[in-house]
């Protein structure tokens, strides 16, 4: 027994597979990968589930993966025969090799604590859901990539956008997840 020493519980992170559904998003992939590389908790693997077979996607992911060696990228595709997103996402789920499954649409840019929020709050019997913030054209233009660094609008910009109609735009880390 040691007196005068306080201990604190450190979060225990389960391993995670991030499944990103895409459909011919070659132009958006560099920005998305930059945002994923800047997560406060990097997922153990990222599986891109493409509802098509696109050589351009393979080329972009191959080129971008060299910039982000900390990301373990995988790709699953199937023939483009109409909207079959659920089918390709299910295929990605069967390939996932980690405890937690986290899902993201490829046209969404995650908050820097997106993955961390999931791995800290997921557990047996829990399902978490994130809501996207829809940005108008003016605010979308404020996202950019420079020197492989994801740059997002300021919090004030997001709040202003929220006031103008986009709900759920504010990230409040101290509020409990329900």
N, C-alpha and C positions, 0 to 999 in steps of 0.2 A: 504494500500500500504506500503510495507516494502522496504526501500532502502538499498543497499549494500549487499543484500542476493541473491546469485545466486541459481537457481534451475536447476536440471538436470532431464531429462526424464529417468526414470528407465524402463528397458524392461518389457513388460507385457507378461507373458508366458501363452499361452493357454494350456489347458490340452492336454495330448498326449497319444496315444496308439501306442506302438511299436509292429509290427507284424513280427515275425521271422519265416520264412519258413524253415522246417527241414525235413530230411529223415534219420532216424536211425543214428543220430549223437551223440550217448551216450558218446563216448570218447571225443568229442570236447565240450560238454555242460559245464563241469566245467570251462574251460578256457573262454568260451563265457560269462557265468554268472559272472565270476570275472571281465571281461572287462565291462559288463553292470553295475555292482555294482559301478564301479569307474567313471561313467559318471559324468561330471560337472553338468548335469541336468538329474535327474532320471525321466524316463517316468512314467506316472501315472499307467500304466499297461503294462505288456509284455505278448503278446499272442503268444505262440508257435503253429504254424500250421504244423502238421506232416502229410505228405502224406503216412501214414501207421498207423497201430495200433501196438504199441510196448510197452509191459509191461516194458522193460528196460528203455525206455524214462521216463515213469511214476516214476520208482524207482529213477532214477538219479535226476530228477527235484524235487522230494519229499525230497531227502537227501540234495541236494544243497540249496533248499529254506530255510532250517534251518540256513544256514550260512549267508544268505543274506535277512534278515527280511525286509529290506527297499525296496525290489523288490516285487511288486504284480504280481505274475506269474499265468498264465492261460494256459491251453492246450486244443487244439481241434485236433482230429484225425479222420481219416476215413480209411476204408479198403484199403489195398495195392492192387490195381488193375491196375498197370501200372502208368505211369507218369501223375498225376492229380494235380500238384502243384497249378495251377490257381484255381481249384475248392476248395481246402482246404484253400487257402488264402482268397477267397471270403467268405467262411464260417467264417473265423476269422474276416473279416471286419464286418460281421453282428453281431458279438459278441462284437465288440469294443464299448466302452462307453464314449469315449472322443472326443474332438473337432478335433484334428489333427491325421492323420494316417501317421505313419512312417514305412517304410518297410526295412527289412534286411534279407539277406540269412544267414542261420545258420552256414555256413562255412566261414563267414567273421568276422573279429575282428574289431569292430568299434574304431575309434579314440576317445580319452576321451571327445571330444567336439562334437561328432557325433549328439547326440540328441539335445543338446543346439543349434547347428547350424541350425537345422530344426525349432525348436520352435521359434527362434529369427527371422527367415526369411520367414516363411510361413505366408500366409494371404489369404484373398479372391482372387480367380482368379489366384493363384500361384501354380505351381507344381515344386518341387525341385527334383533333381536327383544327387545321389552320384556315383562316379566311384570307383570301387575296385582297389586296388594296388595288382598286382600279384607278389608274392614273390617266388624266387627260393628256392630250398630245403635248401641251406645253410642259407638263411635269415629266413626261416620259423622255423628252429631249434632254433633261438634266442628268440622266444616267449616261455614263460614258465609260470607256476603257482607255487608259493611257499607260503605257509601259507595263502592260499586263496587270494593272491595278484597277480594281473595280471602284468606281467613284459614284456615290449616290448623292441625291439631293440632301440638303440640310434637314434637320428635324423640323425647323420652322417651315420649310417648303412643304413637307409632308402634312404638317398640321393645317397649313393653308389649303392644301388640296383636300384634306378631310372635311374642312369646313364647307368646301364647295361640292360636297356630295359623296366623297369616298369614305364609307364607314370603316371602322376597325383599323385606322391608319396609325394608331399610336401603340408602340411597344412599351408595356409597363412590366418590367421584370419582377417587381415585388408583389404584384397581384397574383393570387393563387389561380392555378389552372383548374377549370371546372369541367 
